[in-house]
Amino acid sequence: MTAFATTFGIALLAAVLLSRLSARSPLSTSGIFLLAGLVAGPLVLDADHLSAEVVREIASVTLFAVLFSDGQRAPFSDLRRQWHDPARALLIGMPLTFAVVSLLAHLLIGLDWTTAMLIGAILAPTDPVFAAALVGRDDVPARLRSLLNIESGLNDGIALPVVLVLVGTLGGEISGESTSLGPLVLEIAVGVVVGVAVPVAAAGLVRLPVLGVTDRAATVGPLAVAVLLYVLAETIHANPFIAAFVAGITTATVSPRASEAFAPVGELVSELSKNGALLAFGALITAELLGSVGVVGWVFAALVLLVGRPLPVMVALAGSRLPRRERLSAAWFGPKGFASVAYGLLVLSSGIEGADQVLALVAVTVVLSIAAHSATDTPVAMMLHEQPDPDPYTGARPDG
C-alpha cells in the first residue's frame, strides 16, 4: 500500500499543478489518475499489487459516496418538476441500451445470448462519478444537469439485480449476494426505505430541544448519515446504491441548510474517492487483459460508446422539450465507470464460464470511456455554456 499511497500523492500533486491546463483542454484530472495507475501497475512498473477484491471494494465505496453526494443536488421539489426526461432515459433509454449492447456482444464477439445480456446489463448504466463533470457545472443548463444526475444516480442500482440474476442463470454464485429475483427486488425496496428513514431520523434528532447542535457541527451531519447508512445497508443486505442516492435526496429535502453546508465537503470526498478508485483500477490493468480482447473487442468497446448509448437515448428523448444540442449532449455523455468495474469484478468471482472474457471486455470499454468522456467534458460544457440569470434589480450578471 506504500506504493499506492506514493503514486496517489504524486498524481494528486500533478493534478493540482496542471489544474489550469485541465480546465481549458482535453487533459483531465481523471485521465491523470488513470494514467498514474496504469504506469504504477503491472502494465509498466508493476509497483502496485492490488487484488480484484480490493479494487471492487474501493469502486463500491466510491460509487456509494458519489451517489449520496449527487442525490443532494435533487431534492424532492426538483424531482416533482423535472421527472419527465429522467423517466424517459431510465424507462426507455436504459432498456434499449441493454438490448443494443447485448446484440453487439452476441454478433461481434460471438457470445451466447445469456452472457451477451450479462455484458449488456453491466455496461447499460452510466457513471455518476464522471457525469459529475457536467452535473456540477452551473453554466450547463439545469434541465440537462437534472437529467444526467437522476439517470446516473438510479441506473446503477437498477442494473445490479439484473446482473446478479443473469449470473445465477449462468450457474454462478457470489458470496453474500442473492441471485434470485424475489430477494433482489426486496433489497431495492429496503434500500429505498432505509434511504428515507435514516436521514429523516437524523433530522429529527437535530431538532430535539434537549440537544444543542452548532451550525458548524451540523455541516458534518450528512457525513454521519452516509457512514451509518453504508454500514446499515451492508448489514441488512439492502441495495446500497439505491439507498445512497435516495438518502442524498432525502437529506437535501429534510435538512436543506445542512445539505448546502455539506456540499463542499461532499464534493471533496467524492473527488478524492474517485481519484483513488481510478488509480486502483488502472493498477489492475495488465497488458494481457488489454490484448486478450483483440481488435474485435476494441471495436465492440467503441461501438458501445458511439452507438450503444447515443442511439437509444436519442430515441428515448425524441419529442422532449430539451433543445437538440442538449439531447445530443445527453446521448453522448453516458460514461461507463465504477459501477461497471464493480459488477465486472463480481462476475469474475462468480465462477461462471467466460468470466475472464466478460471482465476484459468491460475493462477495455471503461478505459476507452474514461479517456473519451474525460477528454470531451470540457468542450461539451463550453458548447452548452449558459450565462447566469441577471440580477432582477440591477440587470448585472453574477460574473460581472
N, C-alpha and C positions, 0 to 999 in steps of 0.2 A: 504493500500500500504506500510505501515511501515514494516509490517511483511514480505512482498515480498522483499523489499529492504534489510532488515536484512538477510534474507535467501540467497539472491543473494550474498551479501558481504561475508558471511560465506563460501558459496560454491566456490566463486572465490578465497578466501584465501586457501581453501583446495586444489583447482586445482593447485595453484602455489606451495604449499608445496609438493604436490605429483607428480609434473610435471616430475621429473627424473624417477620415477617409471612408470608413464604413457607412457613414451617414449619407454620403453622396455618390456611392459607387456600388457595383455588384458585390464587392467584398463585404462579408457579413461576419458578425460575431459567431453565429452558428457554424459557418464554414471554418473559422479559425479553430474552434474546439474540435470539430470533426477531424480536421487535418492533423491536429495535435495527437488525437487518439490513434489515427492511422499510422502516424510516424512512430509513436511510442509503443504501439502494439506489435504483434507478430509480423505484420506486413513489412516493417522496416527495421526498427531497433530491437524489437522483442523484449522491451524493458518491463512491460506490464503483463501479468498473467492473471486475468480476471476470468472466473468461471462464468458459464452461461447463466447459472442460477443467480449469481451476484448481479450480473447485468440486468436480468429480468426484474429483480427486486428494486434496483435503482430506477429502472424505467417505470415501474408501477408506482413507486413513491412520488417520482417526478410528475407523472400524469395526475395523480391524486392532488398534489399541491397546486398544479396549474388549473385544474378543473375547479377547485374550491375558489381560487383567486378570480378566475374568469366568471364564475357564477355570480359574483358580487357586482359585475357590470350589468346584470339583467334582473333587477327587482321585479316582483310580480306585476307592478303597474306598467312596466315597459313590455312585459310579455303579453299582457292583455291587448296592448296596442299593436304589437309587431309580430304576432304569431303566424301570420299567413305565409310569408315567404319561407321561414324556417320549416313550417309544416310541409310545404311543397318539397323542400330539399330532403327532409327526413322520410316522408311517406312515398315520394315518387322517385326522387333522385338517388337515394341510397339503395333501394332495391334494384333499380336499373343499373347502377354502378356494380353491384354484386353480380348481376346477370352478365354484364359485358365482360368484366374481369374473369369470371368463371369460363365464359366462352373462349376468351383469348388463351387462358391456361389450357383448355382442352384441345383447341385447334392448333395452337403454336407449339406448345410443349408436349402435347400428346398424353396428358394425364387423364386418368379415369374421371368420370363426372363428379364423384364424391370428393376426391382430392382437389379437383379443379374448383369446386364450390367452396372447399375449405380455404383455398388461397383467395377466392373472391371475398369471403367473409373477413379474412384477416386484413385485406387491402381496401375494403369498402369504406371504413371510417376515415375521417380526416383528423389531423392532429391539432389540438388546441394550442400546443406549445408554439408551433410555427405560424398558426393562424393569428396568434397574438401580435405578429409583426404588423398586421393591418388593423386588428381589433383594437389595439392600444393607441392608435393614432387619431387625434381629434380632428385632423384635417381630412380624414376619409369619411364619406357620407355615413350618417348614423344608421340608415337602413341596411347598408351593406355590412357594417360592423356588427349589427344585431343579428343579421342572418348568419354570418360566419361564426359568431360567438355561440349562439344557441345550437346551431347544427353540430359544430365540433365538440361542444360540451356534452351533447346527448348521444351522438352516434357511437362513441367508444363503448359505452355501457350497453347499448343495444346490440352491438356486434358480438360482444363476449359470449352470451348464451348460444348464439348460432355456431360460433367456433367450437364451443365445448360439446354441443350436440353432434356436430359433424365428426369430431374426434371420437366420440363414443360410437358413432355409426361405423367408423373405420376400425373399431376394436381396440382403441387406445384407452389408457387410464391416466389421469392426472391426480397426483397426490393432493388431497384437501379440496378437490373440486368435483362437483357433481356434473355428470354428462347426460342427465335426464331432463326432459323439457319441463316437467312439473316443478321440481325443485329450483330450476333456474328462473322460472317466472316468479316463484316465491321470493328468490333472492333480490330480484329487481324491485318487487313490491316492498320488501323490507328495507331496501336501500332508500326508497322514496320516503318511507315512514321515518326512519332514523335521521334522514337528511333534513326533515322538517322538525322533528321532535327535539333534537339536541340544541340547535340554535335558539328555538323558542324557549326551552328550559333555561338556557344560559341568559337570555334576555330577561326572563322573569326573575332570576336570581339577582341580576344587576339592579333591578328596580326595587328590591326589598329595602324598606327604610332602615332596618337594623344593620345593614351593610353599608360601608362607605367606599365608593369607587371613584377615584380621581379621574379626570379627563385623560391624563397621561397613561394611567394603568388600563383604562378602557380600550385603548388602541390595540393592546395585545390580547384582548378578549377573543376576537375571531381566531387568533392563532391557537389559543387553548381549545376552542371549539373544534378546530381542524384536527389537532392531535388526538383528542378524546374520540372524535368521530372515526378516525382511522383505526384506532385500537378496537373500538366497538364493532365496526364493520368486519374487521378480520376475525373477531371473536365469535360473532353470531352468523358469519358467512353471508352477510348482506353484500349486494353488488357495490363495491367501494367507489367505482367511478360515477355511477348514478347518484350515490349518497353524497359524494363530494360536490357535484355540480348543484344538486338540489339544496344542499346546505349553504352553498355560497349565495344562491338566490334568496333563500330564507333569511340569511344574515343581513343581506342588503335591504330586505323588506322590513324586518322587525327591529333592526338596530342600525339605521342608516348612518348615524353620526359615527359610530364605532367602525362601521364598514368603510366609510370615507377616510377616516383617520388611518385605518389599517392598510389602505390601498398601496402606499409607497413601500411598506414592509412586505406586503404580499407579492408585489411585483419584483422586489429584490430577491426574495426567497425563490420565487418561480424561475427567475433568470439564472440564479446560481445553480438551482437544481437541474435546469435544462442543460446548462453548460457541462455540469458534472456527468450527466447521463449521456450527452453526446460524446464526451471523452471516453467514457466506459464502453459505449457502443463501438466507437472507432477502434478501440483496443481489442475488441473481439474479432474484428475482421482479419481474415487471413488471405493470402494470395490464392490458396487452394479453393477457398469459398467463392471468391470473385471469379475465378476461372472455371469453376465446376459447372456454371450455368451455360457456358458457351455463348456464341454470338446470338443465338436464338433467344436465350434468357435475357440478354440486354435489350434486344428488340421488344420482347414482351414487356420489360420494365418501362421502356419509353412509351409504348402504346398505352399502358395503364395510365400514365400521366397525361398523354396527349389526346386520348380517346376515352379511356375508361371512366374518367371523371367528367371532363368537359361536355361530352355529348349528352349524357343523362341529365346533368344539371341544366343545360340549355333547354332540354325538353321539359323538365320539371318547372322551370321559371317562365316558360312561354306564356304570354298573356298577363304576367305580373306587372305591377306598376313600377318596377325597377327600370331605370334607363338602360339602354342596350350596353353601354360600357360597364355598368355595374354588374349586369348579368354575365358579361364576358369575364369580368374580374372574378366573380364568384365561381364561375365554371373552371377557370384556370387554377385559382388559389385553393386547392384541396390537397395540401401536403400530407404525405404519409410519414409517420414518425413513431413515437414511443409506444402507442397502443399496438401498432403492427409488430414492432420489435418484441414487446412483451408477449403477445399472442403467438408469434412465431417460435419463441423460446419455450412457451407452454407445449406447443406441438412437438418440439424437439425432445422434451422429456416424457412424452406420452407413449412412446414405443410403437407408434404406427409405422407401417411400411412407407418408405419415401419421405420420412420426416426431415432428413438432411436436405433433400432437394427442395422441400417446402421452405425451410429456413433460408436456403441460399437464394431462392427467387425473391422472398420477402426482403432479404438484406440488400440485394442489389437495387431493388425498387426504392427502398428507403434511402439508400445512399444517393441514388440519382435524384430523388425528390428533394432531399435536403440541399443538394447542390443547385438544382434548378430553381426551387422556390426561395431559397435564401438569396440567390443572385437576382431575383426579379421582384422581391417585395418592395424595395425602394422605388424602382421605376413604376410599378403599378400604383403605389401610393402617390407618387408625383403626378401620374396621369389623372388620378381621381381627386387631386388636391382641391379641397373645398374651403373657401375663405370663411373664417368665423363670422357669425352674425354681428352687424354693427351695434354699438351701444344705442338703445332706443332714445336716449336723451341727447347725446352729443353727436351721434352719427359716426363716431370714430370706431375703427375696428380694434380688437384687443391687441393685435400685433403691431399696432402703430399706424 
